[in-house]
């Protein structure tokens, strides 16, 4: 199965701009990062002092033999070891704080963004893409920041100290060791492009695998009933194979890159050792002392370590750029539908008034008008064309038509889940785009064809849309939609756990709870989208009986597959290709013997045959 829209930046080059935009997330922990830098500088100083003390001790032993001063050196070594251990413990503690904090902040911001984004965003992005942003990508970035900070500060400081120390001891030998730097730079430039490319492929395949996991687990019942296990396994093995190939390539590049760095460093050290040994052996009087040479060799050996660590972090930086691009792309995404500047200004200057919403307009909805509305999900296909409709409080509008005729689009536009392409939807004469999204959504009660329940109790699920509701109000809502009886028969009644996605309940029971949840928020606009198409006849009767009470005094839009559930609707609209082809109540349309009559009688005959059979 295809995996839509996984990576928008698969081939962009390494960019400092991406990291500049990610920097504010790290600067929240600037105090911790500064102390990480201080710890790095202190460690670099200790690393530089160890060889110096060793060289001094060797020279003293060479000149005067074993002496009382060795005790002083021993005490000095012990003090530095303790300080070194404390510094390591300190920066590990700091790193844990930074990693945890940045990961928490990024996930929090990402989840907030997911809550803000419009439906159209989720139409274009796979579940795997969305999940991996807040899991593996956040982990990768948060883990990089503290260690990159430490190694860059420690590495550059130690390199500076080592160069100064080597130059002070023998500038000729120092130049020999430093001759490896230009090749190191050239190697790094070459490998950064290769590592970045392979890392992006790894991240892309990771998102595909997560999407495949999610889709397979969500559809496990369908898979088993259709005997698709072996085919699904083959598809997953294909994704795993791609992941293996890209991960192996990335690991191989890292495995080649770091040894090259090590080899170049070893060459410099070998040359310095050869030249230094020659100087000590043949030119003792004019050359350097044995202790100085040993200290110099330790400095030359140490020179490799910061170079290796900086190279390793540079490699990690290449690998993490793909994650940084994805997270920043998510955080920078603007919702396709959001409050206008004028609406935000009105909300900011609002003073509480009875009957006035926080956007400055009347709080109640009494009248909805579709004013010559056009809509299309893409430029190639128009779903609604010059659509016109007027609805008043207390009216129930039933929408009937074939699949793809535009029924769900109409209710999605009323809820402003999508934006009209042309024309306008007016609430009491005011363009819906001039009203607050939060206000509008607080007026909605939506019951979908496939009811979704969250893990938790029945009471928690009904209360989901109105957290301040009392237990009495929850039970009253359940009674109004005829859900109270079946809840009362459960062992723990309202405290019964519904299971993941309501797996412990039947489809009809879940639908009744969804109806109670929608009712509890006391919506002014009620939307029923094929809510009875998947339930049994008895549950349909309960829902229909509850709806007569629920819809009273509200604006209601009902999309129904079973036409028997909409007989009492005030108006029944037959939609065909985004156009109203018939409009009237049930009796009027039956008398016309048009499209609705054909649909109703055909369905009635089928139901009778099914009942008799």
Secondary structure, DSSP 4 states (H G I P E B T S, - for coil): -------S-TTPPP-HHHHHHHHHHHHTTHHHHHHHHHHHHHHHHHHHHHHHHHHHHHHHHHHH-S-THHHHHHHHHHHHHHHHHHHHHHHHHHHHHHHHHHHHHHHHHHHHHHHHS-HHHHHHS-HHHHHHIIIIIHHHHHHHHHHHHHHHHHHHHHHHHHHHHHHHH-HHHHHHHHTTHHHHHHHHHHHHHHHHHHHHHHHHHHHHHHHHHHHHHHTHHHHHHTT-HHHHHHHHHHHHHHHHHHHHHHHHHHHHHHHHHHHHHHHHHHHHHHHHHHHHHH-TTTS--HHHHHHHHHHHHHHHHHHHHHHHHHHHHHHHHHHHHHHHHHHHPPPSS---HHHHHHHHT----TTB-TTSSBS---EEEEEEEEE-SBTTB-SEEEEEEEEETT-EEEEE-STTSSHHHHHHHHTTSS--SEEEEEETTEEGGGS-HHHHHHTEEEE-SS----SSBHHHHHHTT-TT--HHHHHHHHHHTT-HHHHHTSTTGGG-B--GGGTTS-HHHHHHHHHHHHHHTT-SEEEEESTTTTS-HHHHHHHHHHHHHHSTTSEEEEE-SSGGGGTT-SEEEEEETTEEEEEE-HHHHHHHTSHHHHHHHHHHHHHHHHHH-
